[in-house]
């Protein structure tokens, strides 16, 4: 099995490849294929020269927008009212159980 010769690229070529990704709007994988590189090599150069990938995202952003503080306060107030109502119902049922339990003896 023959080992491949490690290729050495000048800094100017690396910078041009990184600039091509940022200016063309193509994905790093596509640019790497056009230049005969492995995508990982190009991404490493992008990190080295401080440029982020501008191609399509690998995962879509699925996070919902954060609720506003007023929405959070309203939700908190609603939950407190529900909690108070449920406590009252629980206490009524406890008292009814005691009364019915004592009447059956």
ZARO-421244 format. One record per residue: z, x, y of N, C-alpha, C, O in turn; residue in one letter; residue number from 1. Coordinates in nm, 4 decimals, padded with zeros to 6 digits, always signed. Layout:
N
+----------+----------+----------+----------+----------+----------+----------+----------+----------+----------+----------+----------+------+-----+
:     n.up :   n.east :  n.north :    ca.up :  ca.east : ca.north :     c.up :   c.east :  c.north :     o.up :   o.east :  o.north : type : seq :
+----------+----------+----------+----------+----------+----------+----------+----------+----------+----------+----------+----------+------+-----+
:        Z :        X :        Y :        Z :        X :        Y :        Z :        X :        Y :        Z :        X :        Y :    a : NUM :
...
+----------+----------+----------+----------+----------+----------+----------+----------+----------+----------+----------+----------+------+-----+
This chain:
105
+----------+----------+----------+----------+----------+----------+----------+----------+----------+----------+----------+----------+------+-----+
:     n.up :   n.east :  n.north :    ca.up :  ca.east : ca.north :     c.up :   c.east :  c.north :     o.up :   o.east :  o.north : type : seq :
+----------+----------+----------+----------+----------+----------+----------+----------+----------+----------+----------+----------+------+-----+
: +00.0000 : +00.0840 : -00.1179 : +00.0000 : +00.0000 : +00.0000 : +00.0000 : +00.0886 : +00.1244 : +00.0843 : +00.1771 : +00.1386 :    x :   1 :
: -00.0909 : +00.0650 : +00.2101 : -00.1089 : +00.1489 : +00.3275 : -00.0325 : +00.0928 : +00.4464 : -00.0406 : -00.0266 : +00.4756 :    x :   2 :
: +00.0413 : +00.1786 : +00.5146 : +00.1151 : +00.1371 : +00.6348 : +00.0222 : +00.1323 : +00.7532 : -00.0675 : +00.2154 : +00.7679 :    x :   3 :
: +00.0451 : +00.0335 : +00.8377 : -00.0364 : +00.0228 : +00.9591 : +00.0149 : +00.1206 : +01.0632 : +00.1350 : +00.1452 : +01.0747 :    x :   4 :
: -00.0764 : +00.1740 : +01.1365 : -00.0417 : +00.2650 : +01.2451 : +00.0184 : +00.1831 : +01.3591 : -00.0379 : +00.0813 : +01.3994 :    x :   5 :
: +00.1308 : +00.2270 : +01.4097 : +00.1954 : +00.1572 : +01.5207 : +00.1147 : +00.1808 : +01.6480 : +00.0851 : +00.2943 : +01.6852 :    x :   6 :
: +00.0800 : +00.0699 : +01.7138 : +00.0007 : +00.0802 : +01.8353 : +00.0935 : +00.0944 : +01.9552 : +00.1991 : +00.0315 : +01.9613 :    x :   7 :
: +00.0535 : +00.1760 : +02.0484 : +00.1300 : +00.1967 : +02.1705 : +00.0449 : +00.1486 : +02.2869 : -00.0699 : +00.1898 : +02.3036 :    x :   8 :
: +00.1047 : +00.0594 : +02.3678 : +00.0320 : +00.0016 : +02.4804 : +00.0893 : +00.0562 : +02.6103 : +00.2108 : +00.0711 : +02.6234 :    x :   9 :
: +00.0028 : +00.0860 : +02.7061 : +00.0523 : +00.1334 : +02.8361 : +00.1195 : +00.0182 : +02.9119 : +00.0922 : -00.0993 : +02.8874 :    x :  10 :
: +00.2075 : +00.0558 : +03.0042 : +00.2808 : -00.0444 : +03.0823 : +00.1868 : -00.1354 : +03.1605 : +00.2153 : -00.2540 : +03.1770 :    x :  11 :
: +00.0774 : -00.0823 : +03.2080 : -00.0169 : -00.1636 : +03.2852 : -00.0734 : -00.2769 : +03.1983 : -00.0877 : -00.3899 : +03.2450 :    x :  12 :
: -00.1051 : -00.2464 : +03.0731 : -00.1566 : -00.3492 : +02.9823 : -00.0508 : -00.4562 : +02.9563 : -00.0810 : -00.5755 : +02.9536 :    x :  13 :
: +00.0724 : -00.4123 : +02.9373 : +00.1814 : -00.5068 : +02.9120 : +00.1994 : -00.6009 : +03.0310 : +00.2125 : -00.7221 : +03.0143 :    x :  14 :
: +00.1997 : -00.5439 : +03.1500 : +00.2165 : -00.6261 : +03.2707 : +00.1006 : -00.7236 : +03.2892 : +00.1216 : -00.8380 : +03.3295 :    x :  15 :
: -00.0197 : -00.6794 : +03.2604 : -00.1360 : -00.7681 : +03.2724 : -00.1269 : -00.8825 : +03.1717 : -00.1615 : -00.9963 : +03.2036 :    x :  16 :
: -00.0810 : -00.8530 : +03.0518 : -00.0670 : -00.9573 : +02.9499 : +00.0380 : -01.0597 : +02.9931 : +00.0183 : -01.1802 : +02.9773 :    x :  17 :
: +00.1493 : -01.0112 : +03.0477 : +00.2548 : -01.1017 : +03.0947 : +00.2053 : -01.1835 : +03.2134 : +00.2329 : -01.3031 : +03.2222 :    x :  18 :
: +00.1328 : -01.1199 : +03.3043 : +00.0773 : -01.1917 : +03.4192 : -00.0233 : -01.2978 : +03.3745 : -00.0317 : -01.4052 : +03.4342 :    x :  19 :
: -00.0979 : -01.2678 : +03.2717 : -00.1962 : -01.3650 : +03.2220 : -00.1274 : -01.4905 : +03.1698 : -00.1767 : -01.6014 : +03.1904 :    x :  20 :
: -00.0145 : -01.4738 : +03.1027 : +00.0589 : -01.5903 : +03.0530 : +00.1090 : -01.6737 : +03.1697 : +00.0968 : -01.7962 : +03.1685 :    x :  21 :
: +00.1654 : -01.6080 : +03.2705 : +00.2233 : -01.6828 : +03.3819 : +00.1170 : -01.7449 : +03.4717 : +00.1402 : -01.8517 : +03.5283 :    x :  22 :
: +00.0018 : -01.6813 : +03.4862 : -00.0984 : -01.7332 : +03.5789 : -00.1961 : -01.8307 : +03.5139 : -00.2479 : -01.9190 : +03.5823 :    x :  23 :
: -00.2223 : -01.8178 : +03.3856 : -00.3246 : -01.9012 : +03.3225 : -00.2714 : -02.0359 : +03.2761 : -00.3482 : -02.1310 : +03.2614 :    x :  24 :
: -00.1409 : -02.0453 : +03.2527 : -00.0863 : -02.1704 : +03.2028 : -00.1021 : -02.1845 : +03.0520 : -00.0637 : -02.2869 : +02.9956 :    x :  25 :
: -00.1569 : -02.0849 : +02.9867 : -00.1705 : -02.0876 : +02.8414 : -00.0381 : -02.0503 : +02.7764 : +00.0474 : -01.9873 : +02.8387 :    x :  26 :
: -00.0223 : -02.0895 : +02.6518 : +00.1001 : -02.0557 : +02.5806 : +00.0995 : -01.9069 : +02.5451 : -00.0071 : -01.8471 : +02.5307 :    x :  27 :
: +00.2171 : -01.8472 : +02.5310 : +00.2220 : -01.7057 : +02.4924 : +00.1540 : -01.6786 : +02.3588 : +00.0942 : -01.5726 : +02.3402 :    x :  28 :
: +00.1624 : -01.7721 : +02.2667 : +00.0963 : -01.7549 : +02.1372 : -00.0544 : -01.7473 : +02.1503 : -00.1196 : -01.6677 : +02.0826 :    x :  29 :
: -00.1096 : -01.8301 : +02.2374 : -00.2543 : -01.8330 : +02.2591 : -00.3020 : -01.7028 : +02.3237 : -00.4028 : -01.6453 : +02.2826 :    x :  30 :
: -00.2287 : -01.6575 : +02.4249 : -00.2661 : -01.5326 : +02.4930 : -00.2533 : -01.4152 : +02.3962 : -00.3381 : -01.3260 : +02.3946 :    x :  31 :
: -00.1476 : -01.4156 : +02.3161 : -00.1278 : -01.3072 : +02.2197 : -00.2428 : -01.3026 : +02.1202 : -00.2906 : -01.1943 : +02.0862 :    x :  32 :
: -00.2875 : -01.4176 : +02.0734 : -00.4004 : -01.4222 : +01.9796 : -00.5275 : -01.3690 : +02.0447 : -00.6031 : -01.2946 : +01.9822 :    x :  33 :
: -00.5510 : -01.4068 : +02.1699 : -00.6700 : -01.3593 : +02.2404 : -00.6683 : -01.2076 : +02.2585 : -00.7729 : -01.1428 : +02.2556 :    x :  34 :
: -00.5487 : -01.1516 : +02.2772 : -00.5375 : -01.0069 : +02.2991 : -00.5215 : -00.9291 : +02.1686 : -00.5182 : -00.8061 : +02.1703 :    x :  35 :
: -00.5118 : -00.9983 : +02.0571 : -00.4958 : -00.9308 : +01.9283 : -00.3557 : -00.8799 : +01.9054 : -00.3354 : -00.7792 : +01.8375 :    x :  36 :
: -00.2581 : -00.9500 : +01.9625 : -00.1178 : -00.9120 : +01.9487 : -00.0433 : -01.0153 : +01.8661 : -00.0932 : -01.1251 : +01.8414 :    x :  37 :
: +00.0751 : -00.9790 : +01.8244 : +00.1640 : -01.0769 : +01.7626 : +00.2420 : -01.1452 : +01.8742 : +00.2789 : -01.0818 : +01.9731 :    x :  38 :
: +00.2667 : -01.2749 : +01.8577 : +00.3337 : -01.3519 : +01.9633 : +00.4707 : -01.2928 : +01.9981 : +00.5112 : -01.2939 : +02.1143 :    x :  39 :
: +00.5410 : -01.2417 : +01.8984 : +00.6739 : -01.1854 : +01.9216 : +00.6674 : -01.0654 : +02.0153 : +00.7547 : -01.0475 : +02.1002 :    x :  40 :
: +00.5651 : -00.9842 : +02.0001 : +00.5496 : -00.8667 : +02.0863 : +00.5315 : -00.9110 : +02.2318 : +00.5935 : -00.8558 : +02.3227 :    x :  41 :
: +00.4457 : -01.0111 : +02.2524 : +00.4213 : -01.0591 : +02.3883 : +00.5469 : -01.1221 : +02.4477 : +00.5770 : -01.1018 : +02.5653 :    x :  42 :
: +00.6194 : -01.1978 : +02.3676 : +00.7434 : -01.2583 : +02.4181 : +00.8471 : -01.1507 : +02.4537 : +00.9218 : -01.1656 : +02.5504 :    x :  43 :
: +00.8511 : -01.0445 : +02.3767 : +00.9424 : -00.9337 : +02.4073 : +00.9046 : -00.8696 : +02.5405 : +00.9918 : -00.8366 : +02.6208 :    x :  44 :
: +00.7762 : -00.8522 : +02.5636 : +00.7303 : -00.7977 : +02.6917 : +00.7664 : -00.8915 : +02.8056 : +00.8049 : -00.8465 : +02.9136 :    x :  45 :
: +00.7543 : -01.0214 : +02.7821 : +00.7880 : -01.1186 : +02.8857 : +00.9360 : -01.1094 : +02.9221 : +00.9716 : -01.1178 : +03.0396 :    x :  46 :
: +01.0208 : -01.0924 : +02.8236 : +01.1636 : -01.0774 : +02.8519 : +01.1893 : -00.9441 : +02.9224 : +01.2726 : -00.9367 : +03.0127 :    x :  47 :
: +01.1193 : -00.8407 : +02.8821 : +01.1375 : -00.7084 : +02.9389 : +01.0975 : -00.7057 : +03.0865 : +01.1640 : -00.6420 : +03.1682 :    x :  48 :
: +00.9900 : -00.7742 : +03.1195 : +00.9425 : -00.7733 : +03.2576 : +00.9920 : -00.8926 : +03.3380 : +00.9472 : -00.9144 : +03.4505 :    x :  49 :
: +01.0836 : -00.9698 : +03.2813 : +01.1512 : -01.0756 : +03.3564 : +01.0709 : -01.2003 : +03.3808 : +01.0928 : -01.2672 : +03.4818 :    x :  50 :
: +00.9791 : -01.2349 : +03.2937 : +00.8994 : -01.3561 : +03.3092 : +00.9312 : -01.4482 : +03.1932 : +00.9419 : -01.4040 : +03.0788 :    x :  51 :
: +00.9464 : -01.5762 : +03.2230 : +00.9722 : -01.6751 : +03.1187 : +00.8406 : -01.7361 : +03.0736 : +00.7416 : -01.7348 : +03.1467 :    x :  52 :
: +00.8412 : -01.7892 : +02.9531 : +00.7216 : -01.8537 : +02.8992 : +00.6921 : -01.9802 : +02.9782 : +00.7829 : -02.0563 : +03.0115 :    x :  53 :
: +00.5655 : -02.0019 : +03.0077 : +00.5279 : -02.1216 : +03.0828 : +00.4434 : -02.2153 : +02.9994 : +00.3937 : -02.3151 : +03.0515 :    x :  54 :
: +00.4258 : -02.1870 : +02.8737 : +00.3461 : -02.2737 : +02.7881 : +00.4233 : -02.4007 : +02.7551 : +00.5245 : -02.4319 : +02.8179 :    x :  55 :
: +00.3742 : -02.4724 : +02.6567 : +00.4418 : -02.5950 : +02.6174 : +00.5766 : -02.5623 : +02.5551 : +00.5923 : -02.4606 : +02.4875 :    x :  56 :
: +00.6719 : -02.6484 : +02.5786 : +00.8057 : -02.6266 : +02.5247 : +00.8044 : -02.6514 : +02.3745 : +00.7321 : -02.7379 : +02.3251 :    x :  57 :
: +00.8837 : -02.5758 : +02.3042 : +00.8912 : -02.5949 : +02.1599 : +00.9647 : -02.7229 : +02.1259 : +00.9292 : -02.7918 : +02.0303 :    x :  58 :
: +01.0674 : -02.7551 : +02.2040 : +01.1430 : -02.8778 : +02.1826 : +01.1445 : -02.9558 : +02.3130 : +01.1707 : -02.8990 : +02.4190 :    x :  59 :
: +01.1168 : -03.0842 : +02.3061 : +01.1216 : -03.1624 : +02.4296 : +01.2655 : -03.1811 : +02.4753 : +01.3587 : -03.1785 : +02.3950 :    x :  60 :
: +01.2815 : -03.1996 : +02.6039 : +01.4144 : -03.2229 : +02.6593 : +01.4525 : -03.3666 : +02.6291 : +01.3924 : -03.4593 : +02.6835 :    x :  61 :
: +01.5521 : -03.3864 : +02.5425 : +01.5908 : -03.5209 : +02.5010 : +01.7228 : -03.5639 : +02.5623 : +01.7753 : -03.6697 : +02.5273 :    x :  62 :
: +01.7763 : -03.4857 : +02.6512 : +01.9028 : -03.5215 : +02.7133 : +01.8812 : -03.6289 : +02.8187 : +01.7874 : -03.6232 : +02.8982 :    x :  63 :
: +01.9710 : -03.7272 : +02.8170 : +01.9657 : -03.8323 : +02.9173 : +02.0219 : -03.7779 : +03.0482 : +02.1050 : -03.6871 : +03.0464 :    x :  64 :
: +01.9784 : -03.8312 : +03.1606 : +02.0347 : -03.7853 : +03.2876 : +02.1829 : -03.8196 : +03.2965 : +02.2264 : -03.9224 : +03.2448 :    x :  65 :
: +02.2582 : -03.7356 : +03.3604 : +02.4025 : -03.7552 : +03.3717 : +02.4308 : -03.8767 : +03.4600 : +02.3659 : -03.8948 : +03.5630 :    x :  66 :
: +02.5276 : -03.9606 : +03.4200 : +02.5602 : -04.0768 : +03.5035 : +02.6278 : -04.0328 : +03.6329 : +02.6912 : -03.9275 : +03.6396 :    x :  67 :
: +02.6127 : -04.1156 : +03.7342 : +02.6721 : -04.0830 : +03.8632 : +02.8226 : -04.1050 : +03.8582 : +02.8701 : -04.1802 : +03.7730 :    x :  68 :
: +02.8990 : -04.0419 : +03.9465 : +03.0452 : -04.0596 : +03.9470 : +03.0869 : -04.2056 : +03.9673 : +03.1879 : -04.2488 : +03.9118 :    x :  69 :
: +03.0106 : -04.2818 : +04.0458 : +03.0478 : -04.4225 : +04.0659 : +03.0282 : -04.5021 : +03.9363 : +03.1066 : -04.5921 : +03.9062 :    x :  70 :
: +02.9228 : -04.4683 : +03.8594 : +02.9035 : -04.5352 : +03.7309 : +03.0164 : -04.5009 : +03.6347 : +03.0637 : -04.5866 : +03.5601 :    x :  71 :
: +03.0586 : -04.3766 : +03.6368 : +03.1695 : -04.3357 : +03.5500 : +03.2983 : -04.4065 : +03.5882 : +03.3744 : -04.4476 : +03.5006 :    x :  72 :
: +03.3239 : -04.4214 : +03.7173 : +03.4448 : -04.4895 : +03.7625 : +03.4414 : -04.6369 : +03.7224 : +03.5432 : -04.6915 : +03.6797 :    x :  73 :
: +03.3259 : -04.7016 : +03.7355 : +03.3141 : -04.8421 : +03.6966 : +03.3336 : -04.8588 : +03.5463 : +03.4008 : -04.9522 : +03.5024 :    x :  74 :
: +03.2766 : -04.7707 : +03.4688 : +03.2938 : -04.7751 : +03.3232 : +03.4390 : -04.7530 : +03.2852 : +03.4907 : -04.8200 : +03.1957 :    x :  75 :
: +03.5051 : -04.6600 : +03.3522 : +03.6463 : -04.6319 : +03.3254 : +03.7322 : -04.7554 : +03.3564 : +03.8220 : -04.7888 : +03.2791 :    x :  76 :
: +03.7057 : -04.8226 : +03.4675 : +03.7814 : -04.9428 : +03.5042 : +03.7585 : -05.0537 : +03.4016 : +03.8532 : -05.1227 : +03.3638 :    x :  77 :
: +03.6354 : -05.0718 : +03.3565 : +03.6057 : -05.1737 : +03.2559 : +03.6788 : -05.1458 : +03.1256 : +03.7333 : -05.2371 : +03.0637 :    x :  78 :
: +03.6799 : -05.0205 : +03.0844 : +03.7488 : -04.9834 : +02.9609 : +03.8997 : -05.0031 : +02.9721 : +03.9640 : -05.0434 : +02.8751 :    x :  79 :
: +03.9564 : -04.9756 : +03.0883 : +04.1000 : -04.9996 : +03.1082 : +04.1328 : -05.1488 : +03.0980 : +04.2328 : -05.1862 : +03.0367 :    x :  80 :
: +04.0488 : -05.2344 : +03.1581 : +04.0709 : -05.3795 : +03.1485 : +04.0628 : -05.4259 : +03.0029 : +04.1467 : -05.5039 : +02.9578 :    x :  81 :
: +03.9611 : -05.3777 : +02.9288 : +03.9476 : -05.4140 : +02.7881 : +04.0685 : -05.3674 : +02.7074 : +04.1181 : -05.4389 : +02.6204 :    x :  82 :
: +04.1147 : -05.2465 : +02.7378 : +04.2304 : -05.1921 : +02.6665 : +04.3550 : -05.2772 : +02.6919 : +04.4300 : -05.3062 : +02.5987 :    x :  83 :
: +04.3776 : -05.3171 : +02.8169 : +04.4929 : -05.4022 : +02.8495 : +04.4836 : -05.5366 : +02.7775 : +04.5832 : -05.5857 : +02.7242 :    x :  84 :
: +04.3637 : -05.5965 : +02.7758 : +04.3451 : -05.7257 : +02.7087 : +04.3717 : -05.7132 : +02.5590 : +04.4369 : -05.7999 : +02.5009 :    x :  85 :
: +04.3228 : -05.6081 : +02.4965 : +04.3438 : -05.5884 : +02.3530 : +04.4910 : -05.5638 : +02.3195 : +04.5401 : -05.6106 : +02.2168 :    x :  86 :
: +04.5604 : -05.4914 : +02.4051 : +04.7047 : -05.4713 : +02.3828 : +04.7789 : -05.6039 : +02.3886 : +04.8677 : -05.6300 : +02.3075 :    x :  87 :
: +04.7415 : -05.6883 : +02.4860 : +04.8060 : -05.8179 : +02.4990 : +04.7794 : -05.9032 : +02.3750 : +04.8712 : -05.9673 : +02.3239 :    x :  88 :
: +04.6559 : -05.9050 : +02.3261 : +04.6239 : -05.9816 : +02.2056 : +04.7012 : -05.9286 : +02.0852 : +04.7497 : -06.0068 : +02.0034 :    x :  89 :
: +04.7129 : -05.7978 : +02.0740 : +04.7876 : -05.7392 : +01.9633 : +04.9335 : -05.7818 : +01.9679 : +04.9918 : -05.8172 : +01.8654 :    x :  90 :
: +04.9929 : -05.7783 : +02.0885 : +05.1340 : -05.8174 : +02.1023 : +05.1540 : -05.9644 : +02.0668 : +05.2539 : -05.9999 : +02.0043 :    x :  91 :
: +05.0595 : -06.0502 : +02.1062 : +05.0682 : -06.1932 : +02.0728 : +05.0628 : -06.2115 : +01.9214 : +05.1400 : -06.2896 : +01.8658 :    x :  92 :
: +04.9733 : -06.1410 : +01.8551 : +04.9629 : -06.1530 : +01.7099 : +05.0872 : -06.1003 : +01.6390 : +05.1281 : -06.1558 : +01.5370 :    x :  93 :
: +05.1467 : -05.9958 : +01.6906 : +05.2709 : -05.9442 : +01.6311 : +05.3815 : -06.0483 : +01.6411 : +05.4535 : -06.0724 : +01.5442 :    x :  94 :
: +05.3951 : -06.1102 : +01.7584 : +05.4992 : -06.2121 : +01.7783 : +05.4738 : -06.3330 : +01.6896 : +05.5673 : -06.3894 : +01.6327 :    x :  95 :
: +05.3466 : -06.3734 : +01.6774 : +05.3140 : -06.4871 : +01.5917 : +05.3457 : -06.4560 : +01.4460 : +05.3941 : -06.5429 : +01.3736 :    x :  96 :
: +05.3198 : -06.3363 : +01.4033 : +05.3491 : -06.2968 : +01.2656 : +05.5004 : -06.2990 : +01.2405 : +05.5447 : -06.3389 : +01.1329 :    x :  97 :
: +05.5782 : -06.2571 : +01.3380 : +05.7246 : -06.2590 : +01.3233 : +05.7750 : -06.4028 : +01.3154 : +05.8598 : -06.4348 : +01.2320 :    x :  98 :
: +05.7230 : -06.4888 : +01.4018 : +05.7674 : -06.6293 : +01.4046 : +05.7283 : -06.6983 : +01.2742 : +05.8108 : -06.7671 : +01.2141 :    x :  99 :
: +05.6049 : -06.6811 : +01.2298 : +05.5604 : -06.7439 : +01.1056 : +05.6297 : -06.6864 : +00.9827 : +05.6553 : -06.7571 : +00.8852 :    x : 100 :
: +05.6594 : -06.5574 : +00.9890 : +05.7295 : -06.4939 : +00.8769 : +05.8730 : -06.5443 : +00.8675 : +05.9239 : -06.5638 : +00.7571 :    x : 101 :
: +05.9388 : -06.5656 : +00.9800 : +06.0767 : -06.6151 : +00.9797 : +06.0805 : -06.7623 : +00.9403 : +06.1771 : -06.8056 : +00.8773 :    x : 102 :
: +05.9790 : -06.8404 : +00.9751 : +05.9765 : -06.9833 : +00.9431 : +05.9543 : -07.0050 : +00.7942 : +05.9993 : -07.1060 : +00.7402 :    x : 103 :
: +05.8885 : -06.9164 : +00.7287 : +05.8600 : -06.9351 : +00.5853 : +05.9805 : -06.9011 : +00.4988 : +05.9766 : -06.9321 : +00.3798 :    x : 104 :
: +06.0846 : -06.8413 : +00.5480 : +06.2024 : -06.8040 : +00.4674 : +06.2935 : -06.9167 : +00.4500 : +06.3972 : -06.9028 : +00.3851 :    x : 105 :
+----------+----------+----------+----------+----------+----------+----------+----------+----------+----------+----------+----------+------+-----+
